Amino acid sequence: MKRQTRREFMATAAQVAAASAAATALLPGCATQAPDTSKPLVRPKVALVATVVRKLSHAQHFLDRLLEGYGWHGEHHHPPMELVSMYVDQFPETDLARERSKRHSVPIYPTIAEALTRGGSKLAVDGILIIAEHGEYPKNEMGQTLYPRYPFFKQCVSVFEGSGRAVPVFNDKHLSTDWNHCVEMVADSKRLGFPFLAGSSLPVTWRIPSIELPLDTPLEESVCVCYGGVDSYDFHGLETAQCMSERRPGGEVGIKSVLALKGSRVCDLLDERPATRRLVFAAMARSHTCVGSSGYTYSAPDMAWLRQHSAPLVGYFIKHRDGFKTAMIMMNGLLSDFTYAGSVRGSDRIVSCQMYLPMPPTNTSLADFFNPLMNNIERMMLDHKAPYPVERTLLTSGMTLACVTSLHRGQTAVQTPEMNVAYRAANEPAYWRT
Amino acid sequence: MDRPLKKIAFVLEDCSLGSPGQQLLDRVLIGYPRDGEFHRCEGEVHVYLAPQAADAELRRRLADFPLHRESTIEQAVTGADGIVVVPGHVHSAALAKSCLAAAPGGSAVFVYGAIAGDLSDAQNLVSLAESRKVPFAAGTSLAVTWRLPDVDVPAGAPVKRALIVVQGESPLAELHALDGLLPLLERRKNGERGVRSVRSFTGDATWAAGDEWVPRRLLAAALSRSDSPQGDPVRDGRTQDLLGLGLVPGLARSPRAWVIDHTDDVRSTILVLDGVIADFNFAVELANGSIVSAQLYRPPAPQRHEFSRLAAVIERFFVSRKSPWLPRRSVLTSGLLGAFARAGRETGSIRTPELAV
């Protein structure tokens, strides 16, 4: 199909609306218009497009929150949305999608297009959640799992174009493992004028302590210390840092280069960068999981301790176009939480917190850090406005890709002139605090 | 005025790995995260460990740190600026009494847990501390741990009802519940005025008691703060409205409820619900009908960094010699534990005029 411009899309939308009395949810040319509050609230109908639904897969977390509700603001909250259709790509023996489908009478369609049109010829939902994390997919030469976020998204866009109507889309985690695809996804949302929200739950989960940086806080460097794998939790770590970094004066302007290092080379770089090193230990001072040596339950880490345990370290060091710096260090086996520290220009002040993940099955039974993410999705579906900019996730997708590339190229610097992503943070905090 | 700590004494009846004694001792030996940095304590550390206790962990620490082991309580506390007492049982008054009797003037004493298992023992200990001019405080980490969300009862707000859900064996579960609940309630209008009566429900009677005793609205709010619902969520990861779906009674193993009628007509309910959720959550209804609810967050084991929060409070107490909370809270806690023991043996409410604390 020929790609439509926004003008062409609007023209098509107007034709479709004029010809179709069924086009009641949104008016032509007003794809981002908020619902008319003078009319009784109609629960938006949403579709779930998922790779796999098994216990503790991302799609299971979202699906069950849509169907069963979740704890929010001191009550069991049922989303003001109706899940009306699903597309699920894989059905392993541990599949839960079919059981949920049967118990809640939500049909699973064989294709994404059919899920979005509910078996008809035109878009028949008011919002879409693309949850393409987990499942069996091939890896590329750099070891990145090729989750089908981009093709899923493009199939949604195709339905939008064929229907002359677009609806809000949420994309779980990073956009794609291909930078051009990432850019195209965001461009599609602008071109067709639909709200697009994406990313990790880390920016919106509990913070301990519960802090938000006022807009234009003069940060000069951000550090996230976390755990997990390359092309997996690294993205979460980068989102952790970026949701703070973007609040600096002038907002985000994009990144210039990245360098990814492993093991003792991370310590070598920290030796050369005392300001970064200070932030690393400030972040670790917010950790609740730093392991102790034999016979002890925890550690008070210092540089000697880090060197002694440097084997599993993976560090991403990122230069932004305005001189700002981001570092993200994964410490597998040494800790298992996400913490942030940032330095404030012109002072000795460090702001720091833990982005708390109630993580099942060890510590909890529910991954309730999905609650605030689900709630932000609800806000978008109701308000027709993304509560925070998708450009954050565009940039963190690019950071992840560039850092994985740096590792693949033997821990050498990668220039990123194409990642000149500029945006301003939302003013209103979006994290879980009530 | 703050003072440097030259000597801190630990008097322990248990120093096994993971015990409160080990956790607090290590905070002083290793340091602990505090306000975004690793804080290291100053001063000598002297330890007395009861002779019947296993001492492998203490011996390890003697090898790793400049730690002094003493053979008597008196030797341990002599010259101490601060004394941490960790009885092996949550409300053993005997160890605290020995420490208070030996505590030098100018020291401060913190007892982990309840100071005693009943009112009179607690009052005697407080009197002993006052007579020796030794500042004295007691409690667990539940009184000071993080809350999710970070909320409190507004100072001076009229309160109508309160409820907390905990798990565990008696009396530790009840102690944790009181340590979670009383710091919230004492902030209400006119503060804590004491307890008029206590009533218990166990088993199915807990659910038959009705809204008057186990308020459903507060239970719903407290359960909504849990990250650890049991049953189906454990089996297949689903979220679930346990109360709305009527699943709570079926999940609960040997439930017990303690209903506390305060002298100012505030009613609070402690629910010990094993098998329903696996974290501690509270809800407080203000007179205006709004509800303050949160989870009392207990960080993962083995680190258990709620002990870092408690260590910071204890260290501040020792440095300032100002008790972090009124001893009367600890007295009321002990009195309530004693009242619970009596209420559990009787039918209906038991009057507690002695708890007008």
Interface residues (C-beta under 8 A of the other chain):
Chain A: K55 L56 Q60 H61 D64 R65 E68 G69 Y70 G71 W72 G74 E75 H76 H77 L96 W206 I208 P209 S210 F281 A282 A285 R286 S287 H288 T289 C290 V291 G292 G295 Y296 T297 Y298 S299 A300 P301 S336 A341 I350 S352 Y356 P358 P360 P361 T362 N363 T364 S365 L366 A367 D368 W432 R433 T434
Chain B: L17 G18 Q22 Q23 D26 I30 G31 Y32 P33 R34 G36 E37 F38 R40 E57 R60 W146 L148 P149 D150 A220 A221 L223 S224 R225 S226 D227 S228 P229 Q230 P233 V234 D236 G237 R238 T239 Q240 D241 L243 G244 A278 D279 A283 I291 S293 Y297 P299 P300 A301 P302 Q303 R304 H305
